Amino acid sequence: MKRRNTQSSFQELEAAELFCPKCRQAVPVRKKLLLALPDGDKYDYLCIYCGSSVGTKTVTNHATPRVII
């Protein structure tokens, strides 16, 4: 019996709804690029109703960075 790596199964999980403290309920969210970092990108999740930030996510790049001269 082969055992699957459960962590790799959920690496690309995206939030569809998160709790907004201003609206006081779970709301649909928009994902917005916040920072482009050398080791990955940081995204911000925004409430579609009031626009407040309800969470962040950092996606790391596993590829070796290339230097172009």
Secondary structure, DSSP 8 states (H G I E B T S, - for coil): -----HHHHTTT---SEEEETTTTEEEEEEEEEEEEETTEEEEEEEETTT--EEEEEEEE--S------
